[in-house]
């Protein structure tokens, strides 16, 4: 084992939270961001729901039963958790904390309940984005086009959308997802700005600013 003192990460990681009602497009935006930016990784939640077609355990979610989920809640091992449409979803806390210290950015695809808990526990580490559909009819069309849920499930999601949308003002940023490319440009701009926040970069900016000040002082001396 090396005796050298560990080097502090140049920048503290960003917790980028994206929420929206089902069908507004947050998952599509999240997947495109992950595919185009190697500097950010998806926070893989645990859930009690069954996998949808194409989903993989450990990649899209960790699929567990309700007893295991209850054990994690009791141990305080979840950064946030919520019950949505009779299924439970949660975020394990330990890997998130390690990623932030190491300067790795983490993307959260979670609902408003989870976002509120994350903000309460993680404060300034969080940058939150709410994705709105351009209209109610667009939202309905997107849900029907997915063809993954039964009609009664689609109806229930539409009924819940108004309640979910009412929480948009709790977020730092809002993207109206009318045009996918424009929405992606906005998403990338938000992440770029958050990565440049002064306090996230204090690990290397503080010594840099100090060195610059000393060098300039010496240069100015007669």
Order of alpha helices (4+ residues) and beta strands (2+ residues): beta-alpha-beta-beta-beta-alpha-beta-beta-alpha-beta-alpha-beta-alpha-alpha-beta-alpha-alpha
